[in-house]
Amino acid sequence: MAYPGGGAPLKPEVRDRSALWLPLVQRLTETSPRWTIWKNADAAFAGSGDIDSAAPIGDWDLIVREFRQWAAEHGLGPVIDCRHPPKTMFLLALDQSGKTLLELDVSGRKYFRGWTLFRAEDLWPLTQMDGRGFRCLRPGAEGLILLLGNGLRWGGKPDPDGLRKRRIPELLDQDRDGVREASRAFGLPMKAVDSAVSILAAGSWDRRSMRLIEGWAMLRALGNPSILLARARFRMWTKKRCPVLRSVFYADRRIPGDLDRWLDEVERGHAVYRDGPSHA
């Protein structure tokens, strides 16, 4: 597969964490029928990323309980619940042996250029069961979301590194029906999506169609300026001041400096659980 910008696909780290993550994602699939992984499962299993999932906000408390139980069973903790990102919950379990954080993200909504690309409730028709026993998006739907979020720069330009790292062309090309179903479910301009995906599969880039998709989303975002303001506030203020988000986004999920001092700072603005959930 050729990529705009050239180069070979990037290889993930080979540090297998599948035995650690699988019990959690299998349990969430069983207990929360509307929960699904929408990207990043294999990267997390290989030890090089987090797990990005989606679930309606009404399911979040259940997911917190399952995450706490999983962490306790695997000797991880404390568990931190960060809800500073708009419509998103970050659950993190501390691996104290390496002062690193294991991260499960749960999105209630996903945004693209300030417009709501999808709500968690929209994803159910686009899901499938992975052979390892957890619910995830079908490849075409995942690829389309990744194309807009990781393969596209402002102005309709490609992001070659994002396209390679996420293997976006392969995901799109192996499941064109899934791309069309996702386009329809998200309300995207389907002709532009079809053109962009076909040209990307041929090893090139359709900037005109990508600019059309981008502009289409931006126009609709103007109809709900509160989302734009919330996201701007998050990026300019909250993301830099929250100690949890600083560790996630700027320190590769590692704890900077003294662990106890960091936890004290975290506890001032987050729910921090130092043991498993009570079953009394």
C-alpha positions as CSV (number, residue, x, y, z in Angstrom):
1,M,0.0,0.0,0.0
2,A,1.4,3.4,-1.0
3,Y,1.0,6.4,1.4
4,P,0.9,10.1,0.5
5,G,4.3,11.4,1.5
6,G,6.0,8.0,0.9
7,G,7.7,5.7,3.4
8,A,6.8,2.3,4.9
9,P,4.2,1.6,7.6
10,L,5.4,2.1,11.1
11,K,5.8,-1.0,13.3
12,P,4.3,-1.0,16.8
13,E,6.3,-1.8,19.9
14,V,6.5,-5.5,20.7
15,R,5.7,-5.5,24.4
16,D,2.6,-7.7,24.7
17,R,0.0,-6.5,27.2
18,S,-2.9,-8.4,25.7
19,A,-3.1,-10.7,28.8
20,L,-3.6,-7.6,30.9
21,W,-6.1,-5.7,28.8
22,L,-8.2,-8.6,27.5
23,P,-10.0,-9.5,30.7
24,L,-11.2,-5.8,31.0
25,V,-12.4,-5.3,27.5
26,Q,-14.1,-8.7,27.5
27,R,-15.9,-7.8,30.7
28,L,-17.0,-4.4,29.5
29,T,-18.4,-6.0,26.3
30,E,-20.4,-8.3,28.5
31,T,-21.7,-5.9,31.1
32,S,-22.2,-2.7,29.0
33,P,-24.0,-3.6,25.7
34,R,-23.5,-0.1,24.3
35,W,-19.7,0.1,25.1
36,T,-17.3,-0.4,22.2
37,I,-13.7,0.1,21.3
38,W,-13.5,2.5,18.4
39,K,-9.7,2.6,17.8
40,N,-6.3,1.6,19.2
41,A,-7.0,-1.9,20.6
42,D,-3.9,-3.6,19.0
43,A,-1.6,-0.7,19.9
44,A,-2.6,-1.0,23.6
45,F,-2.3,-4.8,23.5
46,A,1.2,-4.3,22.1
47,G,2.1,-2.0,24.9
48,S,2.4,1.2,22.9
49,G,-0.9,3.1,23.5
50,D,-4.2,3.5,25.4
51,I,-7.6,2.0,24.6
52,D,-10.1,4.4,23.0
53,S,-13.7,3.3,23.6
54,A,-17.1,4.9,23.5
55,A,-20.2,4.5,25.7
56,P,-23.2,6.6,26.6
57,I,-22.7,8.7,29.7
58,G,-25.4,6.7,31.5
59,D,-23.0,3.7,31.4
60,W,-20.0,5.5,32.8
61,D,-20.4,4.6,36.5
62,L,-20.7,0.9,35.6
63,I,-17.5,1.2,33.5
64,V,-15.7,2.9,36.4
65,R,-16.7,0.0,38.7
66,E,-15.4,-2.6,36.3
67,F,-12.2,-0.7,35.7
68,R,-11.5,-0.5,39.5
69,Q,-12.2,-4.2,39.9
70,W,-9.9,-5.0,37.0
71,A,-7.1,-2.8,38.5
72,A,-7.5,-4.4,41.9
73,E,-7.3,-7.9,40.5
74,H,-4.1,-7.0,38.6
75,G,-2.3,-5.2,41.5
76,L,-2.7,-1.8,39.8
77,G,-3.7,1.5,41.4
78,P,-4.6,4.0,42.5
79,V,-7.3,4.5,39.9
80,I,-7.9,8.0,38.7
81,D,-11.1,9.3,37.1
82,C,-10.6,12.4,35.0
83,R,-13.6,14.0,33.2
84,H,-12.0,17.3,32.2
85,P,-12.1,16.7,28.4
86,P,-15.6,17.6,27.0
87,K,-17.9,14.5,27.0
88,T,-15.0,12.2,27.6
89,M,-13.8,10.2,30.7
90,F,-10.2,9.2,31.1
91,L,-9.7,6.2,33.5
92,L,-6.1,5.6,34.5
93,A,-4.5,2.9,36.7
94,L,-1.1,3.4,38.1
95,D,1.6,0.8,37.6
96,Q,3.8,1.9,40.5
97,S,6.7,-0.4,39.5
98,G,7.4,1.9,36.6
99,K,5.4,5.0,37.6
100,T,3.4,4.7,34.4
101,L,-0.3,5.0,33.7
102,L,-2.6,2.5,32.0
103,E,-5.3,4.4,30.2
104,L,-8.9,3.6,29.1
105,D,-10.7,6.5,27.4
106,V,-14.5,6.5,27.2
107,S,-16.0,9.0,24.8
108,G,-19.6,10.1,24.9
109,R,-19.0,12.1,21.8
110,K,-16.3,12.6,19.2
111,Y,-15.7,15.9,17.5
112,F,-14.3,16.9,14.1
113,R,-13.5,20.5,13.4
114,G,-15.8,21.6,16.3
115,W,-18.7,19.5,15.0
116,T,-20.1,16.4,16.6
117,L,-18.9,13.6,14.3
118,F,-20.7,10.9,16.4
119,R,-22.3,10.2,19.7
120,A,-21.6,6.9,21.4
121,E,-25.2,5.8,20.7
122,D,-24.5,6.2,16.9
123,L,-21.9,3.4,16.9
124,W,-23.9,0.3,17.7
125,P,-24.9,-0.5,14.0
126,L,-21.2,-0.1,13.0
127,T,-19.8,-2.6,15.6
128,Q,-18.6,-6.2,15.3
129,M,-17.2,-8.8,17.7
130,D,-13.5,-9.3,17.6
131,G,-12.3,-12.9,17.6
132,R,-10.7,-12.2,21.0
133,G,-14.1,-11.6,22.6
134,F,-14.6,-7.8,22.7
135,R,-16.8,-5.4,20.7
136,C,-15.1,-3.0,18.3
137,L,-15.9,-1.0,15.2
138,R,-15.8,-2.6,11.8
139,P,-12.6,-1.6,9.9
140,G,-14.3,0.8,7.5
141,A,-15.9,2.8,10.3
142,E,-12.7,2.9,12.3
143,G,-10.7,3.9,9.3
144,L,-13.0,6.8,8.4
145,I,-12.8,8.2,12.0
146,L,-9.1,7.8,12.0
147,L,-8.8,9.5,8.5
148,L,-10.5,12.6,9.8
149,G,-8.8,12.6,13.2
150,N,-5.3,11.3,12.5
151,G,-4.8,11.4,8.7
152,L,-6.0,14.9,7.9
153,R,-4.3,18.2,8.6
154,W,-6.0,21.6,8.4
155,G,-6.8,22.8,4.9
156,G,-7.5,19.3,3.5
157,K,-3.8,18.3,3.6
158,P,-2.7,14.7,4.4
159,D,-0.8,13.7,7.5
160,P,1.6,11.1,6.1
161,D,2.8,9.9,9.6
162,G,-0.8,9.5,10.8
163,L,-1.8,7.6,7.7
164,R,1.1,5.2,8.1
165,K,1.0,4.8,11.9
166,R,-2.7,4.1,12.0
167,R,-2.7,2.0,8.7
168,I,-5.7,4.1,7.6
169,P,-5.6,3.2,3.9
170,E,-5.7,-0.5,4.7
171,L,-8.7,-0.1,7.0
172,L,-10.6,1.9,4.5
173,D,-9.8,-0.3,1.5
174,Q,-10.7,-3.6,3.2
175,D,-14.2,-2.5,4.2
176,R,-15.7,0.0,1.7
177,D,-19.3,-1.0,2.8
178,G,-18.3,0.0,6.4
179,V,-17.0,3.3,5.2
180,R,-20.3,4.1,3.4
181,E,-22.4,3.0,6.4
182,A,-20.3,5.2,8.7
183,S,-20.6,8.1,6.4
184,R,-24.4,7.7,6.4
185,A,-24.6,7.3,10.2
186,F,-22.4,10.4,10.8
187,G,-24.2,12.5,8.2
188,L,-21.0,13.2,6.1
189,P,-21.1,14.2,2.4
190,M,-21.0,10.7,1.0
191,K,-19.8,11.6,-2.5
192,A,-16.8,13.4,-1.2
193,V,-16.0,10.6,1.2
194,D,-16.2,8.0,-1.6
195,S,-13.9,10.0,-3.8
196,A,-11.4,10.6,-1.0
197,V,-11.3,7.0,0.0
198,S,-11.0,5.7,-3.6
199,I,-8.1,8.0,-4.4
200,L,-6.3,7.2,-1.1
201,A,-6.6,3.5,-1.9
202,A,-4.9,4.2,-5.2
203,G,-2.0,5.8,-3.4
204,S,-2.8,9.5,-3.9
205,W,-4.7,12.2,-2.0
206,D,-7.9,14.0,-2.9
207,R,-7.4,17.4,-1.3
208,R,-10.5,18.9,-2.9
209,S,-12.8,16.3,-1.4
210,M,-11.1,16.5,2.0
211,R,-11.4,20.3,2.0
212,L,-15.1,19.9,1.2
213,I,-15.6,17.4,4.1
214,E,-13.7,19.7,6.4
215,G,-15.6,22.8,5.4
216,W,-18.9,21.0,5.7
217,A,-18.1,20.1,9.3
218,M,-17.0,23.6,10.1
219,L,-20.1,25.2,8.8
220,R,-22.2,22.9,11.0
221,A,-20.1,23.6,14.0
222,L,-21.1,27.3,13.7
223,G,-24.6,26.3,14.6
224,N,-23.5,25.2,18.1
225,P,-20.8,27.7,19.3
226,S,-21.0,26.3,22.8
227,I,-19.0,23.2,21.7
228,L,-16.4,25.4,20.0
229,L,-16.0,27.4,23.2
230,A,-15.8,24.3,25.4
231,R,-13.1,22.7,23.2
232,A,-11.1,25.9,23.0
233,R,-11.2,26.3,26.8
234,F,-10.1,22.7,27.2
235,R,-7.1,23.0,24.8
236,M,-6.0,26.5,25.9
237,W,-6.5,26.1,29.7
238,T,-7.7,22.8,31.2
239,K,-5.3,20.5,29.2
240,K,-2.3,22.4,30.5
241,R,-3.4,22.8,34.1
242,C,-4.8,19.3,34.9
243,P,-1.9,17.2,36.3
244,V,-3.5,14.0,34.8
245,L,-3.8,15.4,31.3
246,R,-0.3,16.8,31.5
247,S,1.0,13.3,32.2
248,V,-1.1,11.8,29.5
249,F,-0.4,14.3,26.7
250,Y,3.0,15.7,27.5
251,A,4.8,12.9,29.5
252,D,3.8,9.7,27.6
253,R,1.6,8.5,30.6
254,R,4.5,8.8,33.0
255,I,4.5,10.4,36.4
256,P,6.9,13.4,36.6
257,G,8.8,13.8,39.8
258,D,7.7,12.7,43.2
259,L,4.7,10.2,43.0
260,D,3.1,11.1,46.3
261,R,3.2,14.8,45.5
262,W,1.7,14.2,42.1
263,L,-1.1,12.1,43.6
264,D,-1.8,14.8,46.2
265,E,-2.2,17.4,43.3
266,V,-4.4,15.0,41.4
267,E,-6.7,14.3,44.4
268,R,-7.5,18.0,44.6
269,G,-9.5,17.8,41.3
270,H,-10.3,14.2,40.7
271,A,-11.9,11.1,42.1
272,V,-9.0,8.8,43.1
273,Y,-9.7,5.2,44.2
274,R,-7.0,3.5,46.2
275,D,-8.6,0.1,46.3
276,G,-11.2,-2.0,44.4
277,P,-15.0,-1.2,44.5
278,S,-17.1,-2.4,47.4
279,H,-19.5,-5.3,46.6
280,A,-21.3,-5.0,49.9
